[in-house]
């Protein structure tokens, strides 16, 4: 396949991920509001550990775990930043 075609594939995936990112951040904002209303801290370390453990089990390609772990940790960092 040509480089252009591979790049088109990446572009399509990026658009889908962007849409999901927007949706995740919107839900994160709702969680942030709930937490504020109930005087709860933004950081929930046990929830983050639960997410990481679950995703590690769910990931099909184990080889990708270190990369996915960095990715989801960064997503959660941005989520917390957005809740502030
Ligand atoms: O589940 C929550 O309590 C959230 O605020 C969402 C979220 C996340 O982005 O996944 C963000 C911050 C918490 O530390 C844990 C998880």
PDB file of the backbone (N, CA, C, O) and the ligand in Angstrom, with CONECT records:
HET    LIG  A 101      16
ATOM      1  N   UNK A   1       0.835  -1.210   0.000  1.00  0.00           N
ATOM      2  CA  UNK A   1       0.000   0.000   0.000  1.00  0.00           C
ATOM      3  C   UNK A   1       0.871   1.262   0.000  1.00  0.00           C
ATOM      4  O   UNK A   1       2.014   1.236   0.457  1.00  0.00           O
ATOM      5  N   UNK A   2       0.329   2.343  -0.507  1.00  0.00           N
ATOM      6  CA  UNK A   2       1.124   3.573  -0.603  1.00  0.00           C
ATOM      7  C   UNK A   2       1.144   4.337   0.723  1.00  0.00           C
ATOM      8  O   UNK A   2       0.284   4.146   1.582  1.00  0.00           O
ATOM      9  N   UNK A   3       2.140   5.199   0.863  1.00  0.00           N
ATOM     10  CA  UNK A   3       2.264   6.033   2.070  1.00  0.00           C
ATOM     11  C   UNK A   3       1.001   6.888   2.239  1.00  0.00           C
ATOM     12  O   UNK A   3       0.507   7.070   3.351  1.00  0.00           O
ATOM     13  N   UNK A   4       0.496   7.400   1.133  1.00  0.00           N
ATOM     14  CA  UNK A   4      -0.718   8.245   1.184  1.00  0.00           C
ATOM     15  C   UNK A   4      -1.896   7.476   1.766  1.00  0.00           C
ATOM     16  O   UNK A   4      -2.687   8.001   2.549  1.00  0.00           O
ATOM     17  N   UNK A   5      -1.985   6.217   1.357  1.00  0.00           N
ATOM     18  CA  UNK A   5      -3.104   5.406   1.853  1.00  0.00           C
ATOM     19  C   UNK A   5      -2.961   5.122   3.347  1.00  0.00           C
ATOM     20  O   UNK A   5      -3.933   5.175   4.101  1.00  0.00           O
ATOM     21  N   UNK A   6      -1.728   4.818   3.757  1.00  0.00           N
ATOM     22  CA  UNK A   6      -1.496   4.594   5.205  1.00  0.00           C
ATOM     23  C   UNK A   6      -1.831   5.864   5.988  1.00  0.00           C
ATOM     24  O   UNK A   6      -2.429   5.814   7.063  1.00  0.00           O
ATOM     25  N   UNK A   7      -1.430   7.002   5.419  1.00  0.00           N
ATOM     26  CA  UNK A   7      -1.694   8.278   6.106  1.00  0.00           C
ATOM     27  C   UNK A   7      -3.187   8.576   6.177  1.00  0.00           C
ATOM     28  O   UNK A   7      -3.677   9.145   7.153  1.00  0.00           O
ATOM     29  N   UNK A   8      -3.886   8.190   5.144  1.00  0.00           N
ATOM     30  CA  UNK A   8      -5.350   8.375   5.136  1.00  0.00           C
ATOM     31  C   UNK A   8      -5.975   7.504   6.234  1.00  0.00           C
ATOM     32  O   UNK A   8      -6.919   7.920   6.906  1.00  0.00           O
ATOM     33  N   UNK A   9      -5.434   6.290   6.406  1.00  0.00           N
ATOM     34  CA  UNK A   9      -5.923   5.388   7.458  1.00  0.00           C
ATOM     35  C   UNK A   9      -5.706   6.014   8.829  1.00  0.00           C
ATOM     36  O   UNK A   9      -6.588   5.982   9.687  1.00  0.00           O
ATOM     37  N   UNK A  10      -4.501   6.591   9.025  1.00  0.00           N
ATOM     38  CA  UNK A  10      -4.177   7.248  10.304  1.00  0.00           C
ATOM     39  C   UNK A  10      -5.129   8.429  10.528  1.00  0.00           C
ATOM     40  O   UNK A  10      -5.622   8.639  11.637  1.00  0.00           O
ATOM     41  N   UNK A  11      -5.376   9.187   9.469  1.00  0.00           N
ATOM     42  CA  UNK A  11      -6.247  10.357   9.576  1.00  0.00           C
ATOM     43  C   UNK A  11      -7.661   9.959   9.999  1.00  0.00           C
ATOM     44  O   UNK A  11      -8.263  10.598  10.862  1.00  0.00           O
ATOM     45  N   UNK A  12      -8.182   8.904   9.385  1.00  0.00           N
ATOM     46  CA  UNK A  12      -9.527   8.425   9.738  1.00  0.00           C
ATOM     47  C   UNK A  12      -9.579   7.984  11.202  1.00  0.00           C
ATOM     48  O   UNK A  12     -10.543   8.265  11.914  1.00  0.00           O
ATOM     49  N   UNK A  13      -8.537   7.296  11.631  1.00  0.00           N
ATOM     50  CA  UNK A  13      -8.479   6.839  13.031  1.00  0.00           C
ATOM     51  C   UNK A  13      -8.400   8.046  13.965  1.00  0.00           C
ATOM     52  O   UNK A  13      -9.081   8.089  14.990  1.00  0.00           O
ATOM     53  N   UNK A  14      -7.563   9.030  13.605  1.00  0.00           N
ATOM     54  CA  UNK A  14      -7.419  10.239  14.443  1.00  0.00           C
ATOM     55  C   UNK A  14      -8.753  10.959  14.617  1.00  0.00           C
ATOM     56  O   UNK A  14      -9.071  11.438  15.705  1.00  0.00           O
ATOM     57  N   UNK A  15      -9.527  11.031  13.539  1.00  0.00           N
ATOM     58  CA  UNK A  15     -10.829  11.710  13.612  1.00  0.00           C
ATOM     59  C   UNK A  15     -11.756  10.969  14.577  1.00  0.00           C
ATOM     60  O   UNK A  15     -12.459  11.590  15.375  1.00  0.00           O
ATOM     61  N   UNK A  16     -11.750   9.647  14.496  1.00  0.00           N
ATOM     62  CA  UNK A  16     -12.590   8.847  15.402  1.00  0.00           C
ATOM     63  C   UNK A  16     -12.142   9.036  16.843  1.00  0.00           C
ATOM     64  O   UNK A  16     -12.966   9.188  17.745  1.00  0.00           O
ATOM     65  N   UNK A  17     -10.816   9.024  17.052  1.00  0.00           N
ATOM     66  CA  UNK A  17     -10.288   9.201  18.416  1.00  0.00           C
ATOM     67  C   UNK A  17     -10.592  10.599  18.948  1.00  0.00           C
ATOM     68  O   UNK A  17     -10.847  10.782  20.138  1.00  0.00           O
ATOM     69  N   UNK A  18     -10.562  11.581  18.048  1.00  0.00           N
ATOM     70  CA  UNK A  18     -10.854  12.959  18.450  1.00  0.00           C
ATOM     71  C   UNK A  18     -12.305  13.074  18.925  1.00  0.00           C
ATOM     72  O   UNK A  18     -12.597  13.732  19.924  1.00  0.00           O
ATOM     73  N   UNK A  19     -13.198  12.425  18.193  1.00  0.00           N
ATOM     74  CA  UNK A  19     -14.610  12.427  18.566  1.00  0.00           C
ATOM     75  C   UNK A  19     -14.788  11.774  19.946  1.00  0.00           C
ATOM     76  O   UNK A  19     -15.521  12.290  20.789  1.00  0.00           O
ATOM     77  N   UNK A  20     -14.120  10.649  20.168  1.00  0.00           N
ATOM     78  CA  UNK A  20     -14.212   9.960  21.452  1.00  0.00           C
ATOM     79  C   UNK A  20     -13.559  10.776  22.568  1.00  0.00           C
ATOM     80  O   UNK A  20     -14.034  10.787  23.704  1.00  0.00           O
ATOM     81  N   UNK A  21     -12.467  11.455  22.228  1.00  0.00           N
ATOM     82  CA  UNK A  21     -11.788  12.322  23.203  1.00  0.00           C
ATOM     83  C   UNK A  21     -12.731  13.436  23.665  1.00  0.00           C
ATOM     84  O   UNK A  21     -12.835  13.726  24.856  1.00  0.00           O
ATOM     85  N   UNK A  22     -13.415  14.054  22.696  1.00  0.00           N
ATOM     86  CA  UNK A  22     -14.374  15.121  23.037  1.00  0.00           C
ATOM     87  C   UNK A  22     -15.471  14.585  23.952  1.00  0.00           C
ATOM     88  O   UNK A  22     -15.847  15.224  24.935  1.00  0.00           O
ATOM     89  N   UNK A  23     -15.977  13.399  23.609  1.00  0.00           N
ATOM     90  CA  UNK A  23     -17.045  12.799  24.431  1.00  0.00           C
ATOM     91  C   UNK A  23     -16.541  12.488  25.837  1.00  0.00           C
ATOM     92  O   UNK A  23     -17.238  12.742  26.820  1.00  0.00           O
ATOM     93  N   UNK A  24     -15.322  11.932  25.934  1.00  0.00           N
ATOM     94  CA  UNK A  24     -14.764  11.584  27.250  1.00  0.00           C
ATOM     95  C   UNK A  24     -14.580  12.830  28.102  1.00  0.00           C
ATOM     96  O   UNK A  24     -14.882  12.828  29.296  1.00  0.00           O
ATOM     97  N   UNK A  25     -14.078  13.905  27.474  1.00  0.00           N
ATOM     98  CA  UNK A  25     -13.845  15.148  28.213  1.00  0.00           C
ATOM     99  C   UNK A  25     -15.167  15.776  28.677  1.00  0.00           C
ATOM    100  O   UNK A  25     -15.235  16.368  29.754  1.00  0.00           O
ATOM    101  N   UNK A  26     -16.215  15.643  27.855  1.00  0.00           N
ATOM    102  CA  UNK A  26     -17.530  16.160  28.260  1.00  0.00           C
ATOM    103  C   UNK A  26     -18.035  15.416  29.497  1.00  0.00           C
ATOM    104  O   UNK A  26     -18.562  16.030  30.424  1.00  0.00           O
ATOM    105  N   UNK A  27     -17.872  14.089  29.505  1.00  0.00           N
ATOM    106  CA  UNK A  27     -18.306  13.294  30.663  1.00  0.00           C
ATOM    107  C   UNK A  27     -17.438  13.647  31.873  1.00  0.00           C
ATOM    108  O   UNK A  27     -17.927  13.738  32.999  1.00  0.00           O
ATOM    109  N   UNK A  28     -16.149  13.845  31.620  1.00  0.00           N
ATOM    110  CA  UNK A  28     -15.236  14.226  32.690  1.00  0.00           C
ATOM    111  C   UNK A  28     -15.684  15.529  33.367  1.00  0.00           C
ATOM    112  O   UNK A  28     -15.614  15.672  34.587  1.00  0.00           O
ATOM    113  N   UNK A  29     -16.145  16.468  32.539  1.00  0.00           N
ATOM    114  CA  UNK A  29     -16.633  17.746  33.067  1.00  0.00           C
ATOM    115  C   UNK A  29     -17.853  17.530  33.977  1.00  0.00           C
ATOM    116  O   UNK A  29     -17.984  18.169  35.021  1.00  0.00           O
ATOM    117  N   UNK A  30     -18.742  16.614  33.558  1.00  0.00           N
ATOM    118  CA  UNK A  30     -19.932  16.301  34.373  1.00  0.00           C
ATOM    119  C   UNK A  30     -19.507  15.676  35.704  1.00  0.00           C
ATOM    120  O   UNK A  30     -20.068  15.990  36.754  1.00  0.00           O
ATOM    121  N   UNK A  31     -18.511  14.790  35.651  1.00  0.00           N
ATOM    122  CA  UNK A  31     -17.987  14.178  36.877  1.00  0.00           C
ATOM    123  C   UNK A  31     -17.392  15.263  37.774  1.00  0.00           C
ATOM    124  O   UNK A  31     -17.589  15.270  38.989  1.00  0.00           O
ATOM    125  N   UNK A  32     -16.651  16.189  37.130  1.00  0.00           N
ATOM    126  CA  UNK A  32     -16.037  17.289  37.883  1.00  0.00           C
ATOM    127  C   UNK A  32     -17.079  18.131  38.605  1.00  0.00           C
ATOM    128  O   UNK A  32     -16.866  18.550  39.743  1.00  0.00           O
ATOM    129  N   UNK A  33     -18.215  18.381  37.938  1.00  0.00           N
ATOM    130  CA  UNK A  33     -19.293  19.167  38.532  1.00  0.00           C
ATOM    131  C   UNK A  33     -19.912  18.387  39.702  1.00  0.00           C
ATOM    132  O   UNK A  33     -20.182  18.946  40.765  1.00  0.00           O
ATOM    133  N   UNK A  34     -20.131  17.077  39.479  1.00  0.00           N
ATOM    134  CA  UNK A  34     -20.694  16.230  40.543  1.00  0.00           C
ATOM    135  C   UNK A  34     -19.779  16.259  41.770  1.00  0.00           C
ATOM    136  O   UNK A  34     -20.236  16.394  42.905  1.00  0.00           O
ATOM    137  N   UNK A  35     -18.485  16.129  41.512  1.00  0.00           N
ATOM    138  CA  UNK A  35     -17.519  16.107  42.615  1.00  0.00           C
ATOM    139  C   UNK A  35     -17.512  17.439  43.369  1.00  0.00           C
ATOM    140  O   UNK A  35     -17.428  17.466  44.596  1.00  0.00           O
ATOM    141  N   UNK A  36     -17.599  18.537  42.625  1.00  0.00           N
ATOM    142  CA  UNK A  36     -17.622  19.864  43.251  1.00  0.00           C
ATOM    143  C   UNK A  36     -18.868  19.999  44.135  1.00  0.00           C
ATOM    144  O   UNK A  36     -18.791  20.455  45.275  1.00  0.00           O
ATOM    145  N   UNK A  37     -20.017  19.590  43.580  1.00  0.00           N
ATOM    146  CA  UNK A  37     -21.287  19.678  44.306  1.00  0.00           C
ATOM    147  C   UNK A  37     -21.292  18.816  45.570  1.00  0.00           C
ATOM    148  O   UNK A  37     -21.959  19.142  46.553  1.00  0.00           O
ATOM    149  N   UNK A  38     -20.537  17.709  45.532  1.00  0.00           N
ATOM    150  CA  UNK A  38     -20.500  16.786  46.671  1.00  0.00           C
ATOM    151  C   UNK A  38     -19.197  16.891  47.472  1.00  0.00           C
ATOM    152  O   UNK A  38     -18.858  15.993  48.243  1.00  0.00           O
ATOM    153  N   UNK A  39     -18.487  17.979  47.283  1.00  0.00           N
ATOM    154  CA  UNK A  39     -17.205  18.238  47.979  1.00  0.00           C
ATOM    155  C   UNK A  39     -16.252  17.043  47.906  1.00  0.00           C
ATOM    156  O   UNK A  39     -15.661  16.642  48.908  1.00  0.00           O
ATOM    157  N   UNK A  40     -16.116  16.485  46.704  1.00  0.00           N
ATOM    158  CA  UNK A  40     -15.192  15.355  46.526  1.00  0.00           C
ATOM    159  C   UNK A  40     -13.952  15.842  45.771  1.00  0.00           C
ATOM    160  O   UNK A  40     -14.058  16.730  44.924  1.00  0.00           O
ATOM    161  N   UNK A  41     -12.776  15.271  46.068  1.00  0.00           N
ATOM    162  CA  UNK A  41     -11.570  15.701  45.340  1.00  0.00           C
ATOM    163  C   UNK A  41     -11.583  15.210  43.894  1.00  0.00           C
ATOM    164  O   UNK A  41     -12.163  14.168  43.587  1.00  0.00           O
ATOM    165  N   UNK A  42     -10.934  15.975  43.008  1.00  0.00           N
ATOM    166  CA  UNK A  42     -10.860  15.582  41.589  1.00  0.00           C
ATOM    167  C   UNK A  42     -10.114  14.245  41.467  1.00  0.00           C
ATOM    168  O   UNK A  42     -10.564  13.340  40.764  1.00  0.00           O
ATOM    169  N   UNK A  43      -8.992  14.131  42.145  1.00  0.00           N
ATOM    170  CA  UNK A  43      -8.178  12.905  42.048  1.00  0.00           C
ATOM    171  C   UNK A  43      -8.825  11.751  42.819  1.00  0.00           C
ATOM    172  O   UNK A  43      -9.151  11.875  43.999  1.00  0.00           O
ATOM    173  N   UNK A  44      -8.999  10.644  42.127  1.00  0.00           N
ATOM    174  CA  UNK A  44      -9.430   9.399  42.773  1.00  0.00           C
ATOM    175  C   UNK A  44      -8.425   8.327  42.355  1.00  0.00           C
ATOM    176  O   UNK A  44      -8.576   7.653  41.336  1.00  0.00           O
ATOM    177  N   UNK A  45      -7.395   8.203  43.186  1.00  0.00           N
ATOM    178  CA  UNK A  45      -6.284   7.320  42.838  1.00  0.00           C
ATOM    179  C   UNK A  45      -6.705   5.860  42.691  1.00  0.00           C
ATOM    180  O   UNK A  45      -6.220   5.159  41.803  1.00  0.00           O
ATOM    181  N   UNK A  46      -7.613   5.398  43.566  1.00  0.00           N
ATOM    182  CA  UNK A  46      -8.036   3.989  43.505  1.00  0.00           C
ATOM    183  C   UNK A  46      -8.796   3.721  42.198  1.00  0.00           C
ATOM    184  O   UNK A  46      -8.670   2.645  41.614  1.00  0.00           O
ATOM    185  N   UNK A  47      -9.579   4.700  41.746  1.00  0.00           N
ATOM    186  CA  UNK A  47     -10.297   4.567  40.457  1.00  0.00           C
ATOM    187  C   UNK A  47      -9.299   4.498  39.293  1.00  0.00           C
ATOM    188  O   UNK A  47      -9.480   3.725  38.352  1.00  0.00           O
ATOM    189  N   UNK A  48      -8.251   5.315  39.375  1.00  0.00           N
ATOM    190  CA  UNK A  48      -7.255   5.301  38.302  1.00  0.00           C
ATOM    191  C   UNK A  48      -6.529   3.953  38.243  1.00  0.00           C
ATOM    192  O   UNK A  48      -6.256   3.430  37.163  1.00  0.00           O
ATOM    193  N   UNK A  49      -6.222   3.405  39.414  1.00  0.00           N
ATOM    194  CA  UNK A  49      -5.552   2.092  39.455  1.00  0.00           C
ATOM    195  C   UNK A  49      -6.484   1.017  38.890  1.00  0.00           C
ATOM    196  O   UNK A  49      -6.053   0.124  38.160  1.00  0.00           O
ATOM    197  N   UNK A  50      -7.777   1.120  39.243  1.00  0.00           N
ATOM    198  CA  UNK A  50      -8.782   0.177  38.729  1.00  0.00           C
ATOM    199  C   UNK A  50      -8.845   0.251  37.192  1.00  0.00           C
ATOM    200  O   UNK A  50      -8.866  -0.775  36.512  1.00  0.00           O
ATOM    201  N   UNK A  51      -8.875   1.477  36.664  1.00  0.00           N
ATOM    202  CA  UNK A  51      -8.915   1.666  35.201  1.00  0.00           C
ATOM    203  C   UNK A  51      -7.675   1.033  34.557  1.00  0.00           C
ATOM    204  O   UNK A  51      -7.784   0.299  33.574  1.00  0.00           O
ATOM    205  N   UNK A  52      -6.504   1.322  35.118  1.00  0.00           N
ATOM    206  CA  UNK A  52      -5.258   0.789  34.542  1.00  0.00           C
ATOM    207  C   UNK A  52      -5.252  -0.740  34.558  1.00  0.00           C
ATOM    208  O   UNK A  52      -4.869  -1.375  33.576  1.00  0.00           O
ATOM    209  N   UNK A  53      -5.679  -1.325  35.681  1.00  0.00           N
ATOM    210  CA  UNK A  53      -5.710  -2.793  35.779  1.00  0.00           C
ATOM    211  C   UNK A  53      -6.685  -3.404  34.774  1.00  0.00           C
ATOM    212  O   UNK A  53      -6.378  -4.400  34.120  1.00  0.00           O
ATOM    213  N   UNK A  54      -7.869  -2.788  34.662  1.00  0.00           N
ATOM    214  CA  UNK A  54      -8.879  -3.292  33.716  1.00  0.00           C
ATOM    215  C   UNK A  54      -8.374  -3.213  32.293  1.00  0.00           C
ATOM    216  O   UNK A  54      -8.472  -4.179  31.537  1.00  0.00           O
ATOM    217  N   UNK A  55      -7.830  -2.054  31.924  1.00  0.00           N
ATOM    218  CA  UNK A  55      -7.376  -1.875  30.537  1.00  0.00           C
ATOM    219  C   UNK A  55      -6.237  -2.830  30.200  1.00  0.00           C
ATOM    220  O   UNK A  55      -6.121  -3.296  29.066  1.00  0.00           O
ATOM    221  N   UNK A  56      -5.395  -3.119  31.198  1.00  0.00           N
ATOM    222  CA  UNK A  56      -4.285  -4.053  30.963  1.00  0.00           C
ATOM    223  C   UNK A  56      -4.836  -5.438  30.592  1.00  0.00           C
ATOM    224  O   UNK A  56      -4.290  -6.132  29.735  1.00  0.00           O
ATOM    225  N   UNK A  57      -5.925  -5.815  31.256  1.00  0.00           N
ATOM    226  CA  UNK A  57      -6.573  -7.103  30.948  1.00  0.00           C
ATOM    227  C   UNK A  57      -7.258  -7.065  29.582  1.00  0.00           C
ATOM    228  O   UNK A  57      -7.246  -8.043  28.834  1.00  0.00           O
ATOM    229  N   UNK A  58      -7.856  -5.905  29.276  1.00  0.00           N
ATOM    230  CA  UNK A  58      -8.675  -5.793  28.055  1.00  0.00           C
ATOM    231  C   UNK A  58      -7.866  -5.628  26.768  1.00  0.00           C
ATOM    232  O   UNK A  58      -8.333  -5.967  25.680  1.00  0.00           O
ATOM    233  N   UNK A  59      -6.658  -5.109  26.906  1.00  0.00           N
ATOM    234  CA  UNK A  59      -5.838  -4.850  25.709  1.00  0.00           C
ATOM    235  C   UNK A  59      -5.502  -6.170  24.997  1.00  0.00           C
ATOM    236  O   UNK A  59      -5.022  -7.110  25.631  1.00  0.00           O
ATOM    237  N   UNK A  60      -5.750  -6.239  23.703  1.00  0.00           N
ATOM    238  CA  UNK A  60      -5.496  -7.478  22.952  1.00  0.00           C
ATOM    239  C   UNK A  60      -4.008  -7.742  22.748  1.00  0.00           C
ATOM    240  O   UNK A  60      -3.528  -8.862  22.918  1.00  0.00           O
ATOM    241  N   UNK A  61      -3.302  -6.695  22.386  1.00  0.00           N
ATOM    242  CA  UNK A  61      -1.875  -6.845  22.090  1.00  0.00           C
ATOM    243  C   UNK A  61      -1.043  -6.414  23.298  1.00  0.00           C
ATOM    244  O   UNK A  61      -0.831  -5.222  23.517  1.00  0.00           O
ATOM    245  N   UNK A  62      -0.574  -7.389  24.079  1.00  0.00           N
ATOM    246  CA  UNK A  62       0.172  -7.119  25.323  1.00  0.00           C
ATOM    247  C   UNK A  62       1.419  -6.257  25.088  1.00  0.00           C
ATOM    248  O   UNK A  62       1.820  -5.462  25.937  1.00  0.00           O
ATOM    249  N   UNK A  63       2.002  -6.442  23.928  1.00  0.00           N
ATOM    250  CA  UNK A  63       3.207  -5.697  23.559  1.00  0.00           C
ATOM    251  C   UNK A  63       2.965  -4.182  23.597  1.00  0.00           C
ATOM    252  O   UNK A  63       3.881  -3.391  23.823  1.00  0.00           O
ATOM    253  N   UNK A  64       1.713  -3.810  23.369  1.00  0.00           N
ATOM    254  CA  UNK A  64       1.375  -2.384  23.326  1.00  0.00           C
ATOM    255  C   UNK A  64       1.122  -1.778  24.704  1.00  0.00           C
ATOM    256  O   UNK A  64       0.950  -0.565  24.826  1.00  0.00           O
ATOM    257  N   UNK A  65       1.097  -2.626  25.755  1.00  0.00           N
ATOM    258  CA  UNK A  65       0.716  -2.124  27.078  1.00  0.00           C
ATOM    259  C   UNK A  65       1.511  -0.890  27.541  1.00  0.00           C
ATOM    260  O   UNK A  65       0.893   0.085  27.969  1.00  0.00           O
ATOM    261  N   UNK A  66       2.857  -0.891  27.475  1.00  0.00           N
ATOM    262  CA  UNK A  66       3.586   0.298  27.957  1.00  0.00           C
ATOM    263  C   UNK A  66       3.157   1.575  27.228  1.00  0.00           C
ATOM    264  O   UNK A  66       3.126   2.656  27.815  1.00  0.00           O
ATOM    265  N   UNK A  67       2.831   1.434  25.949  1.00  0.00           N
ATOM    266  CA  UNK A  67       2.410   2.596  25.154  1.00  0.00           C
ATOM    267  C   UNK A  67       0.990   3.014  25.521  1.00  0.00           C
ATOM    268  O   UNK A  67       0.693   4.198  25.686  1.00  0.00           O
ATOM    269  N   UNK A  68       0.115   2.005  25.645  1.00  0.00           N
ATOM    270  CA  UNK A  68      -1.267   2.335  26.012  1.00  0.00           C
ATOM    271  C   UNK A  68      -1.324   2.907  27.422  1.00  0.00           C
ATOM    272  O   UNK A  68      -2.116   3.806  27.707  1.00  0.00           O
ATOM    273  N   UNK A  69      -0.474   2.377  28.304  1.00  0.00           N
ATOM    274  CA  UNK A  69      -0.447   2.873  29.690  1.00  0.00           C
ATOM    275  C   UNK A  69      -0.094   4.367  29.709  1.00  0.00           C
ATOM    276  O   UNK A  69      -0.735   5.152  30.407  1.00  0.00           O
ATOM    277  N   UNK A  70       0.929   4.750  28.936  1.00  0.00           N
ATOM    278  CA  UNK A  70       1.312   6.167  28.840  1.00  0.00           C
ATOM    279  C   UNK A  70       0.143   6.986  28.292  1.00  0.00           C
ATOM    280  O   UNK A  70      -0.152   8.077  28.780  1.00  0.00           O
ATOM    281  N   UNK A  71      -0.512   6.440  27.273  1.00  0.00           N
ATOM    282  CA  UNK A  71      -1.628   7.128  26.620  1.00  0.00           C
ATOM    283  C   UNK A  71      -2.776   7.373  27.597  1.00  0.00           C
ATOM    284  O   UNK A  71      -3.262   8.498  27.715  1.00  0.00           O
ATOM    285  N   UNK A  72      -3.206   6.336  28.289  1.00  0.00           N
ATOM    286  CA  UNK A  72      -4.375   6.483  29.180  1.00  0.00           C
ATOM    287  C   UNK A  72      -4.038   7.341  30.405  1.00  0.00           C
ATOM    288  O   UNK A  72      -4.893   8.059  30.923  1.00  0.00           O
ATOM    289  N   UNK A  73      -2.783   7.259  30.861  1.00  0.00           N
ATOM    290  CA  UNK A  73      -2.359   8.130  31.981  1.00  0.00           C
ATOM    291  C   UNK A  73      -2.416   9.599  31.559  1.00  0.00           C
ATOM    292  O   UNK A  73      -2.841  10.457  32.332  1.00  0.00           O
ATOM    293  N   UNK A  74      -1.987   9.877  30.339  1.00  0.00           N
ATOM    294  CA  UNK A  74      -2.025  11.251  29.830  1.00  0.00           C
ATOM    295  C   UNK A  74      -3.477  11.717  29.657  1.00  0.00           C
ATOM    296  O   UNK A  74      -3.806  12.864  29.957  1.00  0.00           O
ATOM    297  N   UNK A  75      -4.331  10.826  29.177  1.00  0.00           N
ATOM    298  CA  UNK A  75      -5.764  11.154  29.022  1.00  0.00           C
ATOM    299  C   UNK A  75      -6.345  11.515  30.404  1.00  0.00           C
ATOM    300  O   UNK A  75      -7.096  12.482  30.530  1.00  0.00           O
ATOM    301  N   UNK A  76      -5.995  10.742  31.421  1.00  0.00           N
ATOM    302  CA  UNK A  76      -6.525  11.010  32.768  1.00  0.00           C
ATOM    303  C   UNK A  76      -5.935  12.310  33.330  1.00  0.00           C
ATOM    304  O   UNK A  76      -6.612  13.035  34.058  1.00  0.00           O
ATOM    305  N   UNK A  77      -4.679  12.601  32.993  1.00  0.00           N
ATOM    306  CA  UNK A  77      -4.076  13.872  33.432  1.00  0.00           C
ATOM    307  C   UNK A  77      -4.844  15.048  32.812  1.00  0.00           C
ATOM    308  O   UNK A  77      -5.161  16.021  33.496  1.00  0.00           O
ATOM    309  N   UNK A  78      -5.136  14.948  31.521  1.00  0.00           N
ATOM    310  CA  UNK A  78      -5.879  16.010  30.830  1.00  0.00           C
ATOM    311  C   UNK A  78      -7.306  16.117  31.373  1.00  0.00           C
ATOM    312  O   UNK A  78      -7.859  17.210  31.493  1.00  0.00           O
ATOM    313  N   UNK A  79      -7.874  14.990  31.689  1.00  0.00           N
ATOM    314  CA  UNK A  79      -9.233  14.947  32.252  1.00  0.00           C
ATOM    315  C   UNK A  79      -9.284  15.703  33.583  1.00  0.00           C
ATOM    316  O   UNK A  79     -10.190  16.501  33.822  1.00  0.00           O
ATOM    317  N   UNK A  80      -8.295  15.437  34.445  1.00  0.00           N
ATOM    318  CA  UNK A  80      -8.238  16.131  35.753  1.00  0.00           C
ATOM    319  C   UNK A  80      -8.007  17.626  35.568  1.00  0.00           C
ATOM    320  O   UNK A  80      -8.608  18.445  36.262  1.00  0.00           O
ATOM    321  N   UNK A  81      -7.139  17.973  34.634  1.00  0.00           N
ATOM    322  CA  UNK A  81      -6.854  19.385  34.344  1.00  0.00           C
ATOM    323  C   UNK A  81      -8.131  20.096  33.881  1.00  0.00           C
ATOM    324  O   UNK A  81      -8.392  21.238  34.260  1.00  0.00           O
ATOM    325  N   UNK A  82      -8.913  19.405  33.063  1.00  0.00           N
ATOM    326  CA  UNK A  82     -10.154  19.974  32.512  1.00  0.00           C
ATOM    327  C   UNK A  82     -11.224  20.126  33.589  1.00  0.00           C
ATOM    328  O   UNK A  82     -12.069  21.017  33.508  1.00  0.00           O
ATOM    329  N   UNK A  83     -11.188  19.255  34.597  1.00  0.00           N
ATOM    330  CA  UNK A  83     -12.181  19.326  35.687  1.00  0.00           C
ATOM    331  C   UNK A  83     -11.939  20.514  36.619  1.00  0.00           C
ATOM    332  O   UNK A  83     -12.845  20.916  37.349  1.00  0.00           O
ATOM    333  N   UNK A  84     -10.712  21.090  36.605  1.00  0.00           N
ATOM    334  CA  UNK A  84     -10.365  22.186  37.537  1.00  0.00           C
ATOM    335  C   UNK A  84     -11.155  23.461  37.258  1.00  0.00           C
ATOM    336  O   UNK A  84     -10.977  24.462  37.952  1.00  0.00           O
TER     337      UNK A  84
HETATM  338  O1  LIG A 101     -13.860   8.579  37.643  1.00  0.00           O
HETATM  339  C1  LIG A 101     -13.593   9.695  38.132  1.00  0.00           C
HETATM  340  O2  LIG A 101     -13.753   9.940  39.324  1.00  0.00           O
HETATM  341  C2  LIG A 101     -13.057  10.767  37.285  1.00  0.00           C
HETATM  342  O3  LIG A 101     -12.947  11.900  37.705  1.00  0.00           O
HETATM  343  C3  LIG A 101     -12.583  10.421  35.910  1.00  0.00           C
HETATM  344  C4  LIG A 101     -11.081  10.148  35.885  1.00  0.00           C
HETATM  345  C5  LIG A 101     -10.753   9.766  34.408  1.00  0.00           C
HETATM  346  O4  LIG A 101     -10.500  10.672  33.630  1.00  0.00           O
HETATM  347  O5  LIG A 101     -10.843   8.575  34.079  1.00  0.00           O
HETATM  348  C6  LIG A 101     -10.359  11.386  36.268  1.00  0.00           C
HETATM  349  C7  LIG A 101      -9.885  11.612  37.519  1.00  0.00           C
HETATM  350  C8  LIG A 101      -9.874  10.580  38.569  1.00  0.00           C
HETATM  351  O6  LIG A 101      -8.665  10.579  39.265  1.00  0.00           O
HETATM  352  C9  LIG A 101     -10.236   9.256  38.048  1.00  0.00           C
HETATM  353  C10 LIG A 101     -10.737   9.047  36.797  1.00  0.00           C
CONECT  338  339
CONECT  339  338  340  341
CONECT  340  339
CONECT  341  339  342  343
CONECT  342  341
CONECT  343  341  344
CONECT  344  343  345  348  353
CONECT  345  344  346  347
CONECT  346  345
CONECT  347  345
CONECT  348  344  349
CONECT  349  348  350
CONECT  350  349  351  352
CONECT  351  350
CONECT  352  350  353
CONECT  353  344  352
END
